[in-house]
Amino acid sequence: MSSLSRDEVARVAGLARIDLSPEEVDRLVGELQVIVDSVARVSEVATPDVPATSHPLPMTNVFRDDVPEQPLSQADALAGAPATEDGKFLVPQILGEE
């Protein structure tokens, strides 16, 4: 496995326009190397005979079927409103007129 150098980390930081101090570059070399090594280990295991998965456990849809139903009438929809006007919800004005 290749190891990351300080120059590579500094170059990538520069391309991303991230200003890093020398101490931050040194710290990130180690942290990014752990990530690179982890990806390399997963790549070793991911062979053509291992199916790709998006989730470790089988998942099923728990939602009901989407069946069209008759919508509420306008009167039923407005029945619980504190105030209505011309078949619409009436709410207090929150913006001043300019």
Number of C-alpha atoms within 10 A of each C-alpha: 8 8 13 14 14 15 11 13 18 21 13 11 14 12 9 9 9 11 11 14 10 11 8 12 19 15 12 17 18 15 11 14 16 13 11 15 14 12 11 14 12 10 10 9 10 12 10 7 7 8 7 9 8 6 7 6 7 7 7 6 6 6 6 6 7 6 5 6 6 5 8 9 9 10 10 10 13 17 11 10 12 9 12 13 9 6 10 13 13 13 11 6 7 6 6 5 5 3
